[in-house]
Amino acid sequence: MKNWLILLLAIVAETVGTSALKASEGFTKLLPSAVVVVGYGLAFYCLSLTLKTIPIGIAYAVWSGIGIVLITLTGVVLYKQVPDAPAIFGLVLILAGVVVINVFSKTSAH
């Protein structure tokens, strides 16, 4: 369970870093640029810790699936980038894939 919480921290840190990447305006703004570096550094450090017990394919599927949804929600809230119906449908399919992997796959480390 602890490793899944560390993976969640990695996903949140990556989402923060990605949000700051847009705000950094090509690394021309110091504070958002620093947040990018710290966010990605923390994200990859935490991801590396989880790979000791969670298979890499599973960890990355969860990382990317949840990360895509979180960054989309961040885009809606912070940047008013509202996805259309096909994009929302695609996000639902991605989340469904993550759920299938975690609930039904014997590959997933529980």
MDAnalysis code that builds the backbone (N, CA, C; Angstrom):
import MDAnalysis as mda
import numpy as np

u = mda.Universe.empty(330, n_residues=110, atom_resindex=np.repeat(np.arange(110), 3), trajectory=True)
u.add_TopologyAttr("name", ["N", "CA", "C"] * 110)
u.add_TopologyAttr("resid", np.arange(1, 111))
u.add_TopologyAttr("resname", ["MET", "LYS", "ASN", "TRP", "LEU", "ILE", "LEU", "LEU", "LEU", "ALA", "ILE", "VAL", "ALA", "GLU", "THR", "VAL", "GLY", "THR", "SER", "ALA", "LEU", "LYS", "ALA", "SER", "GLU", "GLY", "PHE", "THR", "LYS", "LEU", "LEU", "PRO", "SER", "ALA", "VAL", "VAL", "VAL", "VAL", "GLY", "TYR", "GLY", "LEU", "ALA", "PHE", "TYR", "CYS", "LEU", "SER", "LEU", "THR", "LEU", "LYS", "THR", "ILE", "PRO", "ILE", "GLY", "ILE", "ALA", "TYR", "ALA", "VAL", "TRP", "SER", "GLY", "ILE", "GLY", "ILE", "VAL", "LEU", "ILE", "THR", "LEU", "THR", "GLY", "VAL", "VAL", "LEU", "TYR", "LYS", "GLN", "VAL", "PRO", "ASP", "ALA", "PRO", "ALA", "ILE", "PHE", "GLY", "LEU", "VAL", "LEU", "ILE", "LEU", "ALA", "GLY", "VAL", "VAL", "VAL", "ILE", "ASN", "VAL", "PHE", "SER", "LYS", "THR", "SER", "ALA", "HIS"])
u.atoms.positions = np.array([
    [0.835, -1.200, 0.000],
    [0.000, 0.000, 0.000],
    [0.872, 1.253, 0.000],
    [1.959, 1.229, 0.759],
    [2.850, 2.388, 0.840],
    [3.389, 2.767, -0.540],
    [3.749, 1.757, -1.342],
    [4.289, 2.043, -2.666],
    [3.268, 2.690, -3.588],
    [2.010, 2.339, -3.428],
    [0.966, 2.959, -4.240],
    [0.775, 4.424, -3.832],
    [0.935, 4.729, -2.558],
    [0.857, 6.127, -2.116],
    [2.044, 6.933, -2.652],
    [3.215, 6.296, -2.688],
    [4.392, 6.970, -3.257],
    [4.181, 7.198, -4.754],
    [3.564, 6.226, -5.434],
    [3.257, 6.406, -6.857],
    [2.271, 7.547, -7.039],
    [1.283, 7.649, -6.181],
    [0.330, 8.761, -6.260],
    [1.048, 10.098, -6.049],
    [1.982, 10.149, -5.110],
    [2.776, 11.362, -4.905],
    [3.568, 11.697, -6.167],
    [4.127, 10.687, -6.813],
    [4.864, 10.895, -8.057],
    [3.957, 11.492, -9.132],
    [2.753, 10.981, -9.225],
    [1.795, 11.466, -10.229],
    [1.413, 12.912, -9.948],
    [1.155, 13.232, -8.694],
    [0.793, 14.612, -8.328],
    [1.965, 15.554, -8.590],
    [3.177, 15.138, -8.238],
    [4.364, 15.976, -8.472],
    [4.568, 16.218, -9.961],
    [4.345, 15.191, -10.773],
    [4.475, 15.348, -12.224],
    [3.400, 16.282, -12.770],
    [2.210, 16.194, -12.232],
    [1.122, 17.078, -12.660],
    [1.447, 18.530, -12.312],
    [1.965, 18.758, -11.122],
    [2.382, 20.109, -10.714],
    [3.493, 20.614, -11.634],
    [4.475, 19.747, -11.895],
    [5.572, 20.134, -12.782],
    [5.100, 20.472, -14.180],
    [4.186, 19.679, -14.712],
    [3.665, 19.930, -16.052],
    [2.856, 21.222, -16.094],
    [2.077, 21.470, -15.063],
    [1.313, 22.725, -15.004],
    [2.254, 23.923, -14.958],
    [3.320, 23.797, -14.188],
    [4.299, 24.876, -14.090],
    [5.077, 25.040, -15.391],
    [5.215, 23.941, -16.149],
    [5.916, 24.023, -17.433],
    [5.208, 24.994, -18.369],
    [3.896, 24.932, -18.398],
    [3.143, 25.891, -19.216],
    [3.333, 27.302, -18.677],
    [3.263, 27.444, -17.365],
    [3.394, 28.771, -16.745],
    [4.804, 29.346, -16.877],
    [5.800, 28.488, -17.082],
    [7.185, 28.970, -17.180],
    [7.458, 29.738, -18.472],
    [6.543, 29.608, -19.440],
    [6.671, 30.283, -20.743],
    [8.048, 30.043, -21.348],
    [8.343, 28.752, -21.544],
    [9.612, 28.391, -22.161],
    [10.803, 28.621, -21.253],
    [10.617, 28.454, -19.969],
    [11.648, 28.654, -18.949],
    [12.147, 30.100, -18.901],
    [11.255, 31.036, -19.198],
    [11.621, 32.451, -19.101],
    [11.172, 33.071, -17.783],
    [10.369, 32.349, -17.013],
    [9.919, 32.831, -15.702],
    [10.539, 31.945, -14.625],
    [11.240, 32.571, -13.690],
    [12.051, 31.843, -12.719],
    [11.246, 30.930, -11.798],
    [10.230, 31.432, -11.131],
    [9.504, 30.622, -10.149],
    [8.832, 29.401, -10.785],
    [8.056, 29.579, -11.862],
    [7.473, 28.379, -12.479],
    [8.541, 27.413, -13.001],
    [9.652, 27.943, -13.479],
    [10.738, 27.076, -13.958],
    [11.317, 26.243, -12.817],
    [11.466, 26.852, -11.655],
    [11.966, 26.129, -10.481],
    [10.972, 25.058, -10.049],
    [9.681, 25.361, -10.129],
    [8.651, 24.385, -9.775],
    [8.703, 23.196, -10.740],
    [8.964, 23.454, -12.009],
    [9.101, 22.369, -12.990],
    [10.222, 21.427, -12.575],
    [11.385, 21.982, -12.285],
    [12.550, 21.164, -11.944],
    [12.298, 20.356, -10.665],
    [11.762, 21.003, -9.642],
    [11.486, 20.308, -8.379],
    [10.373, 19.273, -8.569],
    [9.328, 19.647, -9.284],
    [8.210, 18.724, -9.511],
    [8.630, 17.472, -10.247],
    [9.355, 17.649, -11.350],
    [9.805, 16.480, -12.108],
    [10.848, 15.683, -11.331],
    [11.727, 16.358, -10.615],
    [12.719, 15.652, -9.805],
    [12.051, 14.766, -8.769],
    [11.087, 15.329, -8.040],
    [10.357, 14.559, -7.032],
    [9.557, 13.426, -7.687],
    [8.941, 13.727, -8.821],
    [8.128, 12.722, -9.503],
    [8.965, 11.511, -9.900],
    [10.100, 11.752, -10.526],
    [10.912, 10.626, -10.976],
    [11.589, 9.904, -9.809],
    [11.931, 10.619, -8.763],
    [12.484, 9.963, -7.576],
    [11.440, 9.021, -6.970],
    [10.220, 9.530, -6.779],
    [9.163, 8.697, -6.204],
    [8.821, 7.527, -7.117],
    [8.773, 7.770, -8.423],
    [8.508, 6.677, -9.356],
    [9.584, 5.607, -9.236],
    [10.835, 6.019, -9.125],
    [11.922, 5.037, -9.011],
    [11.787, 4.191, -7.750],
    [11.290, 4.774, -6.674],
    [11.081, 4.013, -5.441],
    [10.000, 2.951, -5.612],
    [8.952, 3.295, -6.327],
    [7.849, 2.346, -6.497],
    [8.233, 1.170, -7.375],
    [9.215, 1.373, -8.243],
    [9.598, 0.302, -9.167],
    [10.330, -0.840, -8.473],
    [10.630, -0.677, -7.189],
    [11.221, -1.777, -6.424],
    [10.203, -2.898, -6.209],
    [8.916, -2.537, -6.177],
    [7.888, -3.543, -5.886],
    [6.750, -3.595, -6.906],
    [6.534, -2.525, -7.638],
    [5.455, -2.503, -8.625],
    [6.097, -2.714, -10.001],
    [5.584, -3.650, -10.800],
    [6.147, -3.858, -12.131],
    [6.127, -2.563, -12.958],
    [7.176, -2.348, -13.742],
    [7.341, -1.090, -14.465],
    [6.166, -0.791, -15.407],
    [5.673, -1.807, -16.094],
    [4.553, -1.588, -17.009],
    [3.291, -1.157, -16.287],
    [3.049, -1.751, -15.135],
    [1.875, -1.404, -14.336],
    [2.030, -0.005, -13.762],
    [3.198, 0.263, -13.182],
    [3.439, 1.590, -12.598],
    [3.284, 2.678, -13.657],
    [3.830, 2.431, -14.842],
    [3.772, 3.451, -15.883],
    [2.357, 3.611, -16.432],
    [1.613, 2.527, -16.517],
    [0.222, 2.624, -16.969],
    [-0.602, 3.462, -15.990],
    [-0.409, 3.207, -14.706],
    [-1.136, 3.973, -13.689],
    [-0.668, 5.428, -13.716],
    [0.648, 5.632, -13.757],
    [1.246, 6.973, -13.813],
    [0.659, 7.772, -14.976],
    [0.712, 7.201, -16.169],
    [0.277, 7.960, -17.337],
    [-1.236, 8.121, -17.377],
    [-1.976, 7.080, -17.006],
    [-3.435, 7.176, -17.044],
    [-3.983, 8.218, -16.081],
    [-3.562, 8.129, -14.842],
    [-4.044, 9.093, -13.847],
    [-3.462, 10.477, -14.127],
    [-2.203, 10.507, -14.549],
    [-1.570, 11.795, -14.869],
    [-2.277, 12.537, -15.988],
    [-2.695, 11.811, -17.017],
    [-3.410, 12.442, -18.131],
    [-4.708, 13.068, -17.643],
    [-5.416, 12.346, -16.815],
    [-6.681, 12.877, -16.297],
    [-6.425, 14.090, -15.404],
    [-5.445, 13.998, -14.506],
    [-5.167, 15.123, -13.604],
    [-4.704, 16.360, -14.365],
    [-3.850, 16.180, -15.366],
    [-3.377, 17.350, -16.100],
    [-4.494, 17.943, -16.959],
    [-5.410, 17.098, -17.422],
    [-6.569, 17.620, -18.157],
    [-7.441, 18.463, -17.229],
    [-7.687, 17.952, -16.028],
    [-8.473, 18.720, -15.053],
    [-7.760, 20.019, -14.665],
    [-6.443, 19.953, -14.539],
    [-5.664, 21.153, -14.241],
    [-5.793, 22.163, -15.375],
    [-5.743, 21.675, -16.606],
    [-5.914, 22.557, -17.765],
    [-7.273, 23.235, -17.778],
    [-8.292, 22.493, -17.375],
    [-9.644, 23.069, -17.308],
    [-9.695, 24.171, -16.256],
    [-9.176, 23.883, -15.071],
    [-9.276, 24.819, -13.950],
    [-8.362, 26.027, -14.125],
    [-7.098, 25.793, -14.463],
    [-6.126, 26.892, -14.504],
    [-6.088, 27.646, -15.827],
    [-6.298, 26.919, -16.927],
    [-6.096, 27.536, -18.232],
    [-7.353, 27.586, -19.092],
    [-8.483, 27.185, -18.521],
    [-9.776, 27.212, -19.223],
    [-9.734, 26.427, -20.532],
    [-8.989, 25.308, -20.544],
    [-8.876, 24.439, -21.714],
    [-9.861, 23.282, -21.546],
    [-11.069, 23.471, -22.028],
    [-12.139, 22.496, -21.823],
    [-12.106, 21.463, -22.951],
    [-11.968, 20.172, -22.611],
    [-11.955, 19.145, -23.654],
    [-13.342, 18.929, -24.244],
    [-13.383, 18.533, -25.518],
    [-14.668, 18.238, -26.148],
    [-15.089, 16.798, -25.822],
    [-16.245, 16.408, -26.315],
    [-16.808, 15.090, -25.984],
    [-15.887, 13.931, -26.389],
    [-15.300, 13.922, -27.588],
    [-14.395, 12.811, -27.913],
    [-13.182, 12.743, -26.978],
    [-12.659, 13.874, -26.556],
    [-11.529, 13.879, -25.629],
    [-11.945, 13.302, -24.277],
    [-13.109, 13.674, -23.813],
    [-13.610, 13.139, -22.544],
    [-13.828, 11.632, -22.651],
    [-14.372, 11.183, -23.766],
    [-14.572, 9.752, -23.978],
    [-13.228, 9.020, -23.955],
    [-12.239, 9.580, -24.597],
    [-10.907, 8.986, -24.588],
    [-10.328, 8.904, -23.188],
    [-10.527, 9.954, -22.396],
    [-10.056, 9.947, -21.009],
    [-10.746, 8.854, -20.194],
    [-12.031, 8.667, -20.423],
    [-12.771, 7.609, -19.730],
    [-12.199, 6.241, -20.112],
    [-11.867, 6.053, -21.386],
    [-11.270, 4.786, -21.809],
    [-9.914, 4.558, -21.145],
    [-9.121, 5.611, -21.039],
    [-7.819, 5.497, -20.371],
    [-8.008, 5.083, -18.912],
    [-8.915, 5.760, -18.221],
    [-9.181, 5.405, -16.823],
    [-9.703, 3.984, -16.694],
    [-10.549, 3.569, -17.624],
    [-11.061, 2.202, -17.596],
    [-9.909, 1.212, -17.739],
    [-8.947, 1.521, -18.587],
    [-7.783, 0.655, -18.742],
    [-6.986, 0.534, -17.462],
    [-6.798, 1.633, -16.770],
    [-6.072, 1.610, -15.497],
    [-6.827, 0.762, -14.472],
    [-8.138, 0.899, -14.432],
    [-8.942, 0.107, -13.494],
    [-8.842, -1.378, -13.839],
    [-8.957, -1.720, -15.116],
    [-8.870, -3.122, -15.531],
    [-7.526, -3.717, -15.119],
    [-6.454, -2.983, -15.355],
    [-5.121, -3.467, -14.980],
    [-5.044, -3.718, -13.478],
    [-5.526, -2.789, -12.689],
    [-5.386, -2.899, -11.239],
    [-6.353, -3.882, -10.600],
    [-7.504, -4.064, -11.188],
    [-8.498, -4.950, -10.574],
    [-8.376, -6.390, -11.088],
    [-8.103, -6.550, -12.377],
    [-8.170, -7.886, -12.960],
    [-6.831, -8.520, -13.335],
    [-5.789, -7.725, -13.497],
    [-4.523, -8.281, -13.950],
    [-3.771, -8.959, -12.810],
    [-3.214, -10.112, -13.098],
    [-2.367, -10.802, -12.120],
    [-0.956, -10.215, -12.135],
    [-0.658, -9.385, -13.123],
    [0.646, -8.739, -13.228],
    [0.804, -7.653, -12.173],
    [-0.283, -6.995, -11.822],
    [-0.251, -5.901, -10.872],
    [0.134, -6.401, -9.486],
    [1.039, -5.679, -8.860],
    [1.476, -6.043, -7.493],
    [0.534, -5.405, -6.481],
    [-0.204, -6.212, -5.741],
    [-1.144, -5.663, -4.743],
    [-0.630, -5.912, -3.361],
])
